[in-house]
């Protein structure tokens, strides 16, 4: 009950999608960066770009695809959070 009061009308699955998407982007992006030591800067740039595009595409229908906790928090605080109906 406290969670619903704190978040208002934001569904929990939206928060979980945001958390998982951010985690995956950091984890996979870090792997691309670590790999760029031996393969060059282009690997890091292309890897991070493709990773961000894929994860944003995957989470856009659930949480809005922000992948930035500061942006998502600002949307919730200002009452402009993305309301995606559960299907």
Phi, psi and omega in degrees: 000321178297324180296318181290327176291322182290320186266347182073236183264010182283122180290149182295324181297333176292320179291320179297317179298320178296315181296312182295318179297317179295317179299312181297321179296317179294318183292309182289320177298321176296323176295320177295320179293319180295325180289336183289347178299320182263340186248351176108168185293330181299325178298317179294317183293312180292319180297314179294320180295314179293321178297314180297316180297316182293317182287324176296319178297320182288327184258356183297322181282348183257309186238005182096349175070028181291314184056027177220108183303329179293319179293315180297318178296319178297321178296320180292316182296321181274359177078019181250027181295148181285122179256103179260121180292140178288133181254000000 
